[in-house]
Amino acid sequence: MLVANKLLRTKNQEPLQDKKPRVKAKPKGKGKAKSNGKNRNRIRDSETSTSLALERGSGDGPHQAVQPSLVALHFMDISLRHADVQLLQSAHEGINERLVAFYYAYLQHRRYRSESDLHFLNPALAARLRHMSMRQLWAMVRERRLNEKQFILVPLSTHPRPHGHWSLLVVSRPDSKVYHYDSLDNCHSLLAASVSETLRAPLEAWKFALVTGRCLQQERQAAGKDGASRDPASGIHLMCMTDHVADYVARCGYATSSLLIAVDQIAAMRTHLLELILSLGGNLPSKRGH
Protein backbone atom coordinates (compact mmCIF):
# COMPACT_ATOMS: atom_id res chain seq x y z
CA MET A 1 0.00 0.00 0.00
CA LEU A 2 2.86 2.36 0.88
CA VAL A 3 4.63 1.53 -2.38
CA ALA A 4 1.44 2.20 -4.35
CA ASN A 5 0.96 5.59 -2.65
CA LYS A 6 4.58 6.49 -3.34
CA LEU A 7 4.28 5.59 -6.99
CA LEU A 8 1.04 7.59 -7.27
CA ARG A 9 2.67 10.63 -5.64
CA THR A 10 5.66 10.44 -8.03
CA LYS A 11 3.39 10.12 -11.06
CA ASN A 12 1.42 13.21 -10.01
CA GLN A 13 4.63 15.27 -9.48
CA GLU A 14 6.32 14.42 -12.80
CA PRO A 15 4.20 16.76 -14.97
CA LEU A 16 4.95 19.61 -12.57
CA GLN A 17 8.70 19.14 -13.12
CA ASP A 18 8.32 19.02 -16.94
CA LYS A 19 6.21 22.14 -17.14
CA LYS A 20 8.02 25.10 -18.77
CA PRO A 21 7.11 28.73 -18.15
CA ARG A 22 4.71 29.97 -20.79
CA VAL A 23 6.00 32.63 -23.15
CA LYS A 24 3.46 35.34 -23.85
CA ALA A 25 2.58 35.43 -27.53
CA LYS A 26 3.13 38.76 -29.25
CA PRO A 27 -0.11 40.42 -30.24
CA LYS A 28 -0.70 39.99 -33.93
CA GLY A 29 -0.07 43.00 -36.08
CA LYS A 30 2.13 44.99 -33.64
CA GLY A 31 5.43 43.89 -35.15
CA LYS A 32 4.08 44.47 -38.61
CA ALA A 33 2.82 47.91 -37.65
CA LYS A 34 6.23 48.80 -36.25
CA SER A 35 7.99 47.63 -39.40
CA ASN A 36 5.45 49.47 -41.54
CA GLY A 37 6.21 52.63 -39.58
CA LYS A 38 9.91 52.11 -40.16
CA ASN A 39 9.28 51.56 -43.86
CA ARG A 40 7.24 54.76 -44.06
CA ASN A 41 10.07 56.67 -42.38
CA ARG A 42 12.57 55.16 -44.79
CA ILE A 43 10.43 56.21 -47.78
CA ARG A 44 10.02 59.72 -46.36
CA ASP A 45 13.77 60.03 -45.66
CA SER A 46 14.53 58.71 -49.14
CA GLU A 47 12.23 61.27 -50.74
CA THR A 48 13.77 64.07 -48.68
CA SER A 49 17.34 63.04 -49.46
CA THR A 50 16.50 62.67 -53.15
CA SER A 51 15.10 66.19 -53.47
CA LEU A 52 17.94 67.67 -51.43
CA ALA A 53 20.49 65.78 -53.51
CA LEU A 54 18.89 67.23 -56.62
CA GLU A 55 19.37 70.73 -55.27
CA ARG A 56 23.01 70.07 -54.38
CA GLY A 57 23.72 68.27 -57.64
CA SER A 58 22.44 70.87 -60.08
CA GLY A 59 24.44 70.79 -63.28
CA ASP A 60 23.76 70.08 -66.91
CA GLY A 61 20.72 67.92 -66.25
CA PRO A 62 20.28 64.21 -65.50
CA HIS A 63 22.59 61.53 -66.89
CA GLN A 64 25.14 64.04 -68.19
CA ALA A 65 28.81 63.08 -68.06
CA VAL A 66 30.79 65.24 -65.63
CA GLN A 67 33.78 66.85 -67.30
CA PRO A 68 36.78 67.55 -65.04
CA SER A 69 37.02 71.30 -64.40
CA LEU A 70 38.47 73.59 -61.75
CA VAL A 71 36.02 75.17 -59.29
CA ALA A 72 35.44 78.89 -59.71
CA LEU A 73 33.11 79.38 -56.70
CA HIS A 74 31.50 77.44 -53.85
CA PHE A 75 28.15 78.96 -52.84
CA MET A 76 25.35 77.37 -50.79
CA ASP A 77 26.22 73.73 -51.67
CA ILE A 78 26.65 74.66 -55.34
CA SER A 79 30.05 74.50 -57.01
CA LEU A 80 30.46 76.63 -60.12
CA ARG A 81 33.17 75.27 -62.37
CA HIS A 82 35.41 77.15 -64.77
CA ALA A 83 33.50 75.53 -67.63
CA ASP A 84 30.24 77.03 -66.28
CA VAL A 85 31.71 80.51 -65.93
CA GLN A 86 33.15 80.35 -69.45
CA LEU A 87 29.56 80.08 -70.73
CA LEU A 88 28.96 83.56 -69.28
CA GLN A 89 32.09 84.94 -70.91
CA SER A 90 30.77 84.33 -74.44
CA ALA A 91 27.66 85.99 -75.87
CA HIS A 92 27.25 82.97 -78.16
CA GLU A 93 26.90 80.44 -75.34
CA GLY A 94 23.71 79.57 -73.47
CA ILE A 95 23.20 79.11 -69.73
CA ASN A 96 23.26 75.69 -68.07
CA GLU A 97 21.36 74.37 -65.05
CA ARG A 98 24.20 74.97 -62.60
CA LEU A 99 24.37 78.68 -63.41
CA VAL A 100 20.62 79.04 -62.94
CA ALA A 101 20.83 77.11 -59.65
CA PHE A 102 23.59 79.44 -58.45
CA TYR A 103 21.65 82.59 -59.31
CA TYR A 104 18.42 81.28 -57.75
CA ALA A 105 20.32 80.38 -54.56
CA TYR A 106 21.83 83.87 -54.49
CA LEU A 107 18.39 85.49 -54.88
CA GLN A 108 16.89 83.25 -52.18
CA HIS A 109 19.64 83.53 -49.56
CA ARG A 110 21.12 86.97 -50.22
CA ARG A 111 19.16 89.44 -52.33
CA TYR A 112 15.67 88.47 -51.08
CA ARG A 113 16.55 86.70 -47.84
CA SER A 114 14.19 88.96 -45.83
CA GLU A 115 11.26 88.15 -48.13
CA SER A 116 9.86 84.99 -46.52
CA ASP A 117 6.90 84.90 -48.93
CA LEU A 118 9.18 84.28 -51.93
CA HIS A 119 10.54 80.89 -52.98
CA PHE A 120 12.93 80.30 -55.88
CA LEU A 121 12.60 76.65 -56.89
CA ASN A 122 15.85 74.91 -57.77
CA PRO A 123 16.04 74.14 -61.54
CA ALA A 124 17.03 70.48 -61.04
CA LEU A 125 13.93 69.99 -58.90
CA ALA A 126 11.75 71.94 -61.35
CA ALA A 127 12.92 69.66 -64.18
CA ARG A 128 11.70 66.60 -62.25
CA LEU A 129 8.27 67.86 -61.20
CA ARG A 130 6.32 66.12 -63.98
CA HIS A 131 8.08 62.81 -63.25
CA MET A 132 7.45 62.76 -59.49
CA SER A 133 4.75 60.71 -57.80
CA MET A 134 2.03 62.47 -55.83
CA ARG A 135 3.68 61.28 -52.61
CA GLN A 136 6.97 62.90 -53.67
CA LEU A 137 5.23 66.11 -54.68
CA TRP A 138 3.48 66.39 -51.32
CA ALA A 139 6.80 65.69 -49.54
CA MET A 140 8.53 68.41 -51.57
CA VAL A 141 5.80 70.95 -50.77
CA ARG A 142 5.85 70.01 -47.07
CA GLU A 143 9.66 70.23 -46.73
CA ARG A 144 9.80 73.70 -48.28
CA ARG A 145 6.46 74.87 -46.85
CA LEU A 146 5.45 75.92 -50.35
CA ASN A 147 1.76 75.96 -49.44
CA GLU A 148 2.59 78.91 -47.15
CA LYS A 149 4.53 80.89 -49.78
CA GLN A 150 2.76 83.70 -51.60
CA PHE A 151 5.00 83.56 -54.67
CA ILE A 152 6.88 80.59 -56.13
CA LEU A 153 9.23 81.17 -59.07
CA VAL A 154 9.83 78.07 -61.19
CA PRO A 155 12.45 77.94 -63.99
CA LEU A 156 11.33 75.83 -66.94
CA SER A 157 13.66 74.23 -69.47
CA THR A 158 13.17 71.84 -72.37
CA HIS A 159 16.78 70.79 -71.96
CA PRO A 160 18.98 72.08 -69.11
CA ARG A 161 22.22 71.97 -71.14
CA PRO A 162 23.69 75.27 -72.42
CA HIS A 163 21.63 75.68 -75.61
CA GLY A 164 18.25 74.59 -74.20
CA HIS A 165 15.40 77.11 -73.97
CA TRP A 166 14.39 78.64 -70.60
CA SER A 167 11.20 80.36 -69.45
CA LEU A 168 9.68 81.42 -66.12
CA LEU A 169 6.57 80.16 -64.31
CA VAL A 170 5.30 82.19 -61.34
CA VAL A 171 2.70 80.88 -58.90
CA SER A 172 0.99 83.91 -57.35
CA ARG A 173 -1.27 83.05 -54.43
CA PRO A 174 -2.66 86.60 -53.86
CA ASP A 175 -3.90 86.65 -57.48
CA SER A 176 -4.93 82.97 -57.61
CA LYS A 177 -3.02 82.81 -60.89
CA VAL A 178 -0.02 81.13 -62.47
CA TYR A 179 1.88 83.44 -64.82
CA HIS A 180 4.12 82.19 -67.61
CA TYR A 181 6.77 84.48 -69.12
CA ASP A 182 8.47 83.20 -72.27
CA SER A 183 10.94 85.26 -74.30
CA LEU A 184 10.52 83.18 -77.46
CA ASP A 185 6.92 83.29 -78.77
CA ASN A 186 5.57 81.20 -75.88
CA CYS A 187 7.23 78.06 -77.23
CA HIS A 188 7.01 76.62 -73.69
CA SER A 189 3.22 77.02 -73.46
CA LEU A 190 2.54 73.25 -73.36
CA LEU A 191 5.31 72.70 -70.80
CA ALA A 192 3.98 75.53 -68.64
CA ALA A 193 0.46 74.08 -68.76
CA SER A 194 1.75 70.63 -67.78
CA VAL A 195 3.85 71.88 -64.84
CA SER A 196 1.08 74.14 -63.50
CA GLU A 197 -1.34 71.21 -63.64
CA THR A 198 1.19 69.03 -61.80
CA LEU A 199 1.47 71.59 -58.99
CA ARG A 200 -2.26 72.24 -58.70
CA ALA A 201 -3.04 69.48 -56.15
CA PRO A 202 0.05 69.63 -53.88
CA LEU A 203 -0.17 73.44 -53.69
CA GLU A 204 -3.96 73.29 -53.25
CA ALA A 205 -4.21 75.74 -56.13
CA TRP A 206 -7.37 74.24 -57.58
CA LYS A 207 -8.83 77.43 -59.01
CA PHE A 208 -5.59 79.11 -60.13
CA ALA A 209 -5.78 80.19 -63.79
CA LEU A 210 -2.77 79.92 -66.09
CA VAL A 211 -2.04 83.34 -67.66
CA THR A 212 0.37 84.08 -70.50
CA GLY A 213 2.53 87.01 -69.45
CA ARG A 214 3.99 89.70 -71.68
CA CYS A 215 7.76 90.07 -71.60
CA LEU A 216 10.64 91.23 -73.77
CA GLN A 217 11.06 88.97 -76.79
CA GLN A 218 14.43 87.72 -77.97
CA GLU A 219 15.62 87.29 -81.55
CA ARG A 220 15.52 83.80 -83.00
CA GLN A 221 18.97 82.32 -83.54
CA ALA A 222 20.00 80.49 -86.71
CA ALA A 223 20.84 76.80 -86.39
CA GLY A 224 24.51 75.90 -85.97
CA LYS A 225 26.70 74.03 -88.43
CA ASP A 226 25.57 70.75 -86.89
CA GLY A 227 21.93 71.67 -87.57
CA ALA A 228 21.11 72.02 -83.87
CA SER A 229 19.15 75.08 -82.77
CA ARG A 230 21.00 77.64 -80.66
CA ASP A 231 19.44 79.64 -77.83
CA PRO A 232 22.12 81.63 -75.98
CA ALA A 233 19.71 84.36 -74.82
CA SER A 234 16.78 82.70 -73.03
CA GLY A 235 18.76 81.77 -69.90
CA ILE A 236 19.83 85.41 -69.51
CA HIS A 237 16.19 86.47 -70.09
CA LEU A 238 15.12 84.00 -67.37
CA MET A 239 17.56 85.43 -64.81
CA CYS A 240 16.60 89.05 -65.58
CA MET A 241 12.87 88.26 -65.46
CA THR A 242 13.20 86.29 -62.22
CA ASP A 243 14.86 89.24 -60.47
CA HIS A 244 12.41 91.71 -62.04
CA VAL A 245 9.32 89.70 -61.01
CA ALA A 246 10.70 89.09 -57.50
CA ASP A 247 11.39 92.81 -57.02
CA TYR A 248 7.90 93.71 -58.29
CA VAL A 249 5.94 91.28 -56.09
CA ALA A 250 8.06 92.11 -53.04
CA ARG A 251 7.13 95.80 -53.43
CA CYS A 252 3.52 95.45 -54.62
CA GLY A 253 2.32 92.23 -52.97
CA TYR A 254 0.83 90.86 -56.19
CA ALA A 255 1.96 89.89 -59.72
CA THR A 256 0.87 91.10 -63.14
CA SER A 257 0.80 89.68 -66.64
CA SER A 258 2.81 92.54 -68.13
CA LEU A 259 6.35 92.86 -66.79
CA LEU A 260 8.79 94.18 -69.38
CA ILE A 261 12.53 94.46 -68.88
CA ALA A 262 14.86 96.76 -70.80
CA VAL A 263 17.16 95.51 -73.54
CA ASP A 264 20.06 97.10 -71.63
CA GLN A 265 19.39 94.76 -68.68
CA ILE A 266 19.81 91.74 -70.92
CA ALA A 267 23.01 93.14 -72.41
CA ALA A 268 24.52 93.86 -68.98
CA MET A 269 23.50 90.62 -67.23
CA ARG A 270 26.53 88.52 -68.18
CA THR A 271 28.92 91.18 -66.87
CA HIS A 272 26.80 91.53 -63.72
CA LEU A 273 26.99 87.76 -63.06
CA LEU A 274 30.76 87.69 -63.53
CA GLU A 275 31.14 90.60 -61.10
CA LEU A 276 28.82 88.83 -58.66
CA ILE A 277 30.98 85.69 -58.74
CA LEU A 278 34.06 87.79 -57.96
CA SER A 279 32.27 89.65 -55.13
CA LEU A 280 31.38 86.30 -53.51
CA GLY A 281 35.03 85.26 -53.45
CA GLY A 282 35.15 83.34 -56.70
CA ASN A 283 37.69 83.44 -59.50
CA LEU A 284 37.30 83.82 -63.24
CA PRO A 285 38.98 81.48 -65.73
CA SER A 286 40.56 82.64 -68.96
CA LYS A 287 38.14 82.80 -71.87
CA ARG A 288 37.90 79.82 -74.19
CA GLY A 289 40.33 80.05 -77.07
CA HIS A 290 42.76 82.23 -75.11
N, C-alpha and C positions, 0 to 999 in steps of 0.2 A: 504493500500500500504506500509506504514511504517512497519507494523507488518510482512508483507510478506518478505520485504527486510531484516529485522532483523533475521527472521527465516533462510533465505537463507545464510546470513553471518555466523550464528552459525553453520549451516550444513557444510559449507566449512571449518570452523576452526577446527571442531572435529577431523578429521583425522590427522591434524598437532599435536594435543595434544597427540594422541595415538601412534604416531610414536616413535619407540625406536631406539637408535643409532645402526647402523649396526656393527656387529663384523666381523672383517676380518677373512676369512677362512684360515686355515693353509695350505700352499702348500702341495699337496699330495707327500708322499714319504720322506719328510724331517725328520719327527719324526722317521720313520722306519729306515732311514739311520743312524740317531744318535744312535738309539738302537742297530742297527747292528754293529756300531763302538764300542759301549760299550761291546757288546757280543764278538767281536773279541779280545778286550783288555782283557776281562775276560779269554778267552781261552788261550791267550798268557801268561797271568800271571799264570794261572793254570799249563800250561806246564812247565814254568820256575820253579815254586815252587815245582812241582813234581820231576824234575830232581835234584834240589838242595837238596830236602828232601832225595832223594836216596843217595846222596853223604854224607849227615850228618848221615844217618841211616844205614850205612854199618855194616853188622853183619854176621850172618850165612845164609843169603839168605832170600827170601821172605817167609812169612807165618811161620816163625820159632818161637817157644815159647821162650820168653826171660827169662832166668834163673837169679834169683837174685845173684849178685856178686859184690864184692867191686871193685872200680875203681883203676887201677894201674897207668894210665896216661891219661891226657887230652891233645890232640894235634890237632890243626886246626879243631875244631868241631868234632873230633873223640875221643871217650872214650874207651880206652883199659881196659878191665876188668881183674881181677885176673885169671878168667877161660881162657881167651885168652892167657895170658902170660904163663900159665901152659902148654899150647900146645907146646910152644917153649922149655920148660924145659925137655921135653921127646923126645928122638929120634924116638919113636914109634908112635908119634902123628903127624897128618897132620896139615896144615895151613888153618885157616878159612878166610872168606871174610874180617873181620874186621882187621886182621893182615896185609893182603895185602893192604887194604885201608890206613892203617897207614903208611906203608912203601912207598907207592906211593905218599902220601901227603908229607912225609919227603923228598923224591927225588925232588918233584916239587918245594917245598917252601924253602928248605934248601940247599941240595947238588947241585942241578942244577938250582937254582933260577935266575942265570944270563943268562941262556940259554933260551931265549924267543922263540926259534924255536922248543923246545921240549914240548910235552904235555903227561902227564901220566894220562890216563883215569881211573876214579874211577871204581873199580870192580863191584859195585852194578849197575852202569849205563851200564857197558859193558855187564852184564848179561841180561839186558832188551833190548838191541839193536834190536834183531830180532823180538821183540814183539811190537815195537813202530810204530806208523803211520808215513807216510812220512812227515806230518806236524810237528810231534814231533821231528823227526830226523833233519829236517831243523832248528828247533828252538834250538836244542842242539848244532848243529854246529855253529849257529850264536852267541849264548851266549858265547861260549868258543873260538870263532874265529878260529875254527879248519881248515877252508879252507886256513888260512894264515900260519899254522904251517908246518914246513918242515918234522917233525917226530912225529908220534902219536903212543904211546905204549899202547896196549890194552891187558889186562889180560883175558884169556879165561878159563872158568871152566864148566865142565859138571854138577857139583853140588858144590856150594860154602861152604858146611859144611866141617869139618876137613879132612875127608878121600876122598874128591872128587879130581879129576885130574885137574891140571893146566897146561897151555901152554901160549906162548907169541906170539901175532900178532903185527907186526910193519909196519905201513904205512910210506913209504919213498918217499916223493915227488921228491927229486933230482934224484932218480933212476927210478921213475914211476913204482914202484914195491911195493907189499905187501909181507913181509917175515913172515913165520910161523916157530917158533922154538918149538919143542915138545921133551921132554926128554924121552918119552915112545913110541918109534916106530910109531910116527906120528898118534897116536890113535885119535887125535883131527882134522884130516885132513878135515872131512866133516863139522865140526863145523867152522873151519877156513874159508873154502870156502863159507859157508853161511853168516858169519859175514862180510867178505870182499865184498861180493856181496851186502849186505845191505848198506854198507857205500859208495859204488861206486857213487851213484847219489848225495847224500848230500855233499860229499867231492869233487864232480866233478872229480872223478878219473876214468874216463871212460876207459882209455887204460892201467890202472895199471895191471900188471900181478902178479898172486899169485905164489910165489916161496917157495919151501920147504927148510928151512935152516938146516944146519948141526950144531948140538950141542951135548954136553956131554949127554950120555944116562944113565939112572938110571937102577938099578936092579928091576926086577918085584918082588912084594911082594906076599907071599902066603896069601890065604883068611883066615880070622879070624875064630874063633870057631862058630860064627853065620853064616858063609858062605859068609859074605860080603867081597868084595875086599878091601884091605888096600893100601893106597898110601900116606905114610908120607913124601915122598921125593920131589914130583913134585912142591909143593908150595915153597920149599927152592930153587929148580932149577929155578923157575919163578923169584924169587927175585934176585938171582945172575945174571941171564941172563938179566934182566931188567937194572940193574946197569951197566953190562958189555956193553950192546948194547948202552945205553945212553952215556957212556964214549967214546965209539968208534965213534959214529956219531958226538958228540960234537967236537972231535979232528979232524976228517977226513972230515966231511961235507957230507958224504954219508954212506949207509949201505952195508952189504955184506951177502952172504948166508952162509958163514962159519965163525962162531964166537964160538970158543970153550973156555970153562972155565975149570979151574983146579979142580981136585977132592978135593984138600985141601980147596978151596973156599967154596964148599958145606959143608964140615965137620965143617968149622969155622963159618958158617953163623948164626946158632942159638945163639952161644955165642956173636957174634957181635950184633945181634938184642937185646939181653938182656942188653948188655952194652950201647947200644944206648938209650934204654928206661930209664936207670938210668941217663945217661948224660943229658936227656931232663927233668929231675926232677921227674921221675916216681919212683915207688917202686915195688919190686919183691915179690910175694907171696911165701909161702913155697911150695915145690914140692908136687904133689899129692901122698898120701900114707904116708906122713911124719907127 
